Amino acid sequence: MAEGFAKSYGSDVMIAASAGLAPVLRVVPETVAIMAELNIDVSKHVPMPYDPFHVDYYDLVVNLSGFRLPGKAPKDLLDWKVKDPYMKSADVYRKVRDDIEERVMGLILQVRRERKA
């Protein structure tokens, strides 16, 4: 969800890529449906594994997993405590989606301000 929002709203200031500590083979249909309600298509997203050996490539890593990331610490790390909606109701998915959207928008606005400064 976060990558979908970042690509949709912040492509002028960031290149978003997402990875997971234990990524699934595809985006679950519930996530695709909930994001489609906001006209964001994540159906073709391919979940990738988190690679701690290439963390220097990124200016910022946002951790939504709730777990400590393995390996070397990123240059800049944000830990967002976000509920995992998997196997929950559509209402839970929407609440999580809206929470992530708000956080990503805040980050995009912050990056835009810093870029202007």
HELIX and SHEET records of a PDB file:
HELIX    1   1 ALA A    2  TYR A    9  1                                   8    
HELIX    2   2 PRO A   29  ALA A   36  1                                   8    
HELIX    3   3 PRO A   52  TYR A   57  5                                   6    
HELIX    4   4 ALA A   90  LYS A  116  1                                  27    
SHEET    1   A 2 VAL A  61  ASN A  63  0                                        
SHEET    2   A 2 LEU A  77  ASP A  79  1                                        
END                                                                             
